[in-house]
Amino acid sequence: MQLLNNLGNLFIKQRIGQIDHFRSNPEDVQEKCLINLVQTARNTEYGRKFNFA
């Protein structure tokens, strides 16, 4: 049970760190997300049609 609690606490601490980063740097996080989405979509029919390359 202690191991499960330790793993849960580790996950929660990491997630809180991510959330704090998102709240502190919303523009940076959104830009990275947009770039990732465009790069992922560049080889789709839609991406090729609208030059996502």
JOGI-V788473 format. One record per residue. N is the residue number from 1. RES is the residue in one letter. PHI is phi in degrees with one decimal (999 if undefined). PSI is psi in whole degrees, 0 to 359 (NA if undefined). OMEGA is omega in degrees with one decimal (* if undefined). Layout:
[[N,RES,PHI,PSI,OMEGA] [N,RES,PHI,PSI,OMEGA]]
This chain:
[[1,M,999,320,179.1] [2,Q,-61.8,320,178.8] [3,L,-62.3,318,178.5] [4,L,-62.8,318,177.6] [5,N,-63.7,318,179.3] [6,N,-63.5,318,178.3] [7,L,-65.2,319,178.0] [8,G,-62.9,317,178.8] [9,N,-64.1,319,178.4] [10,L,-61.9,315,178.9] [11,F,-61.1,314,-178.2] [12,I,-63.6,318,178.9] [13,K,-62.6,318,178.5] [14,Q,-65.0,318,-178.6] [15,R,-66.1,320,177.7] [16,I,-62.9,322,176.1] [17,G,-61.6,318,177.7] [18,Q,-64.2,315,-179.1] [19,I,-62.9,318,177.3] [20,D,-60.8,319,177.8] [21,H,-63.8,316,179.0] [22,F,-60.9,319,-178.3] [23,R,-71.2,327,-178.4] [24,S,-81.0,334,-174.1] [25,N,-133.6,58,-174.5] [26,P,-63.2,322,-178.4] [27,E,-67.2,317,179.4] [28,D,-63.1,315,-179.4] [29,V,-63.7,317,-179.9] [30,Q,-67.2,322,178.6] [31,E,-64.1,316,178.8] [32,K,-63.1,321,178.2] [33,C,-64.1,315,179.1] [34,L,-61.4,315,179.7] [35,I,-60.7,317,178.8] [36,N,-62.2,316,179.8] [37,L,-64.0,317,-179.5] [38,V,-66.3,318,178.9] [39,Q,-64.2,322,178.7] [40,T,-66.9,324,-175.7] [41,A,-86.6,353,-173.0] [42,R,-64.2,335,-179.6] [43,N,-98.3,10,175.2] [44,T,-88.3,168,177.6] [45,E,-58.6,316,179.9] [46,Y,-64.3,316,179.6] [47,G,-63.3,320,177.7] [48,R,-68.7,321,-178.7] [49,K,-62.8,321,-176.8] [50,F,-106.4,21,172.9] [51,N,54.0,59,177.1] [52,F,-79.1,358,-174.1] [53,A,-57.7,NA,*]]
